[in-house]
Amino acid sequence: MSVLEIKDLHVSVETDQGTKQILRGVDLSIQEGEIHAVMGPNGSGKSTLAYTIAGHPKYHVESGSILLDGAEVLTMSVDERARAGLFLAMQYPVEIPGVSVTNFLRTAKTAIDGEAPAIRGWIKDVRESMANLRMDKSFAERNVNEGFSGGEKKRNEILQLELLKPKFAVLDETDSGLDVDALKIVSEGVNRAKANTGLGLLLITHYTRILRYIQPDFVHVFVNGRIAEQGGPELADRLEDEGYDRFLALPNVG
């Protein structure tokens, strides 16, 4: 069984005011098929964790490790991480002018699998996934995210998730900017991907509304770059009722 392990992770970033420590010793283990929700106020380090896993060069790992099935992720390049089975759905998906959705998806699939998918089966899979995500077939020939609405960009992220079939996916506030209908469609896509492949999910969010559709096995509260509390789905319900005030009173040590 695959496992993604984050061990005593300390991460900093350079700012105009100098080096700023963001993650202050994060420990988290995700088994294949598990859904872990990471919640917390703005500036608590949630997105830093996501981008560190993905290999964003802005973030400097001071100490700790990230292991995927025992292999050290931190020594891998970004593309090596993707080929190893890691996937990041970004909070703000970027536009790629001049590259169609179809070409992007097939190129990515070829790079990950080491060989190009058979055309007939691939076209069928793409069309089926797009239909499930309520994406008009014309999107296949449009440039990646260019002129897409916020909801369309998020659906395109989940389209990639379904077709690329990673071992572990990090969803960085995929619910932000979505109306109720789009949230349901995106959530259905995530649940479908999990059911079809058994992937593990690290779901980063401010709010509990997406957890009504994607039910977590574990909830972790991030405050000041650390996990301040963790528990089951009931912890999300408590956060909905109480907010983060009791955690924000904790001292910022480290």
N, C-alpha and C positions, 0 to 999 in steps of 0.2 A: 504493500500500500504506500502511495506517495505521501510525502510530508514536507511542508515548508516550515523551517524553524528559524526564528529570529532570536538571537541570543545576546543579551546585554549590549544593545545597539546604542551607540552614542554618535550623534551627527551634528555638524555645525555648518554654518553658511557665512560667507563673507558679505558684510554690509558696509555702507559708508562710514559707520561708526566702529568698524572693526569686526572681529570674529564673534558670531553669535551662536551659542549652543542652543540647539532646538530639541533634539532627542537626547534624553538623559538616562539611558539604561532601559531599553524596551526588551521584554521577553514575551514571545508569542509563538505558539505552535499550532499549525493548521493541518489537519489530516485531510486526505482525499475525501471529497463528499461532504465536508463540513462547511457551514456558513458562519463566519465570524463578523459581527457588526462592530465597527469602531466609531464611537460617538464622542463628542466633546465640543467645547466652545471654539470660536475662531481663535487662531493662533496657538492652538494646543499641540500642533505637530502632526496632525493626521495626514495632511497632504505631503508633508516631508517624508513620512514613512512610505507612502505610495511611490514617490519619485525616487527614493533611495533604493527600493526594491527593483524598480525599473532601470536604474543606472543613470539618472540625470547627473550630468557633470557639475552642476551648481552645488550639489550637496557633498560635503566632505565627511567620510566615515572616520571618526577618530578612533573608535575601538568597537569590538563586537563582531558578530558574524551573521550571515544569512545563508542557511543551508537548504538546498533542494535535493532531497533524497541523498543527503550526506555530502553533496558536492558544494563547494564554496561559491556562492553566487557573486560575491564581491570581487572575485578575480575575473569574472566573465565580462565581455563587452556587451553592449545593449543587444546586439543581434544574437549573440550567443545565449543570452537570457531568454529571448523569445523562442529560439530553437529548442532550448531546454524545457520549455513549457510554461513560461510566465507571460502574463498578458495584463496590460494596463488600459482601462477605459478612463480617458482623461476627463477632468471637470470641464475643461475648455478645449474641445477637439479642434485641431488646426486645419486650415484650408490648404489644399495642395493643388494649385493651379496647373493645368496641363496634364493631369493624371486622372483618368477616368476611374470610377469606382470598380468597374469590372477588371481593368488592368491592375489596379492596386491590389485587389483581393487575390487574383491569380498569382501575381508576383510574390505576394506575402506567403501564400500557401505553398508555392514551389520552394521558396527559401527555407521554410520551416520543415517541410517533409523531405527535401533533398531531391525531389522530382516533381514535374508538373502533373497536376491532376488530369485524368482523362476528360476530354472536353465535354462529351455528352453527359456524363454523370455530374460533372462540375456545374454545368449550366442548369441542370435540373435542381441541384442543391441550392444554388444561388437564388433561383426563381422561387423555390419553395420557402426559403428563409425570408426573402423580401416580402412575399405574400403574407407570411405569418406576422411580420412586423408592420404590416399595412403600409409598405413602401411601394409607390407606383413604379412600374417596371422601367420607366424613363430614367429613374435615378441611376440605373446601371451604367448609363453612358455619360452622366454628368461628372464634372470634376469633383474630386473628393472634398466634400463639405463646402464647396464654393457656392454661395448663395443659399445654403441650407438654413432653415430655421433652427432654433435651439433644440427643439424636439426631434427634428430630422437628423441633426448631428448625433444626438444620443442614440437614436435608433440605428444609425450607421455604425456606431461603436459596437452595439449588441449584434449587428449583422456579422461583424468581424469575429466577435466572440463565438458565435454559433458555427462559423465556417472554419475558423482556424483551430478550434478544439484544443485549447491549452490545458495543462494540468491544474494551474492555479490562476485565478483572475483577481486583480485588484480593481475595484470599482470606486473611483474617487468622485464622490458626490454626483453620481450619475443621475440622481433625482433632482438636482438643482435646476430650476427654470422650467420644469415640466408641469403641464396641467394634469388634471386627474386622468383623462383618457390616455395621454401619452405615457404617464407613469404606469398605468396598467399594462399597456402594450410592451413597454420596456421590461417591466417586471416579469411578464409572461415569457419574454425571450430569455431572460436570465434563468428562470426556473426550467425552461425547456432545455437550455444548454446543459444545466446541471443534471437533469434527468437523463439526457442522452449520453453524457460523457463521464459523469461522476466527478466533475472538477470541484476543487475547493475554492471558496470565495472569501475574500476580505472586502467587506462592504463598508465604505467610509461614508458617514452621513451626519448631518446636524439634527435631523428630524426623524421621528418614528413612523412617518406616514408610509415610507417605502417598506418598512418592516411588517406592515399589514399584508403586503403582497409577496415579499421575500422573507420568509420566517427564519430568523437566525437560531443557530444552536447555542451560540455564546455571544455575549455582549461585553465589550471592553470600553471603559470610560477613560478617555485621554485628557489629562490636565498637565500643563507645564512640561510637556515632553515625556510624560510617564503614563503608565496605566495606573490610574488611581483606584479603580475598582473593577471587578469583573464578576460575571454571573450568567444566568440564563436569560431567556426572553423576558422574564418578569422585571429585570433591571431596566429594560427599555421602557416598560410601562411606568416604572417609578420615575424615570427621567422625564417622561411626558407630564407627569403630575407635579414634580418638584423642580424641574430645571437643573441647572448646574451650580446653583449658588453655594450649596454646601461643599462642593469640591473647590470652588474658587477661593474659599477661605483658607485652603491648605497652603503652607509655606512653600515658596519657590526656592528649593534648595538645590545646590549642585552646579 
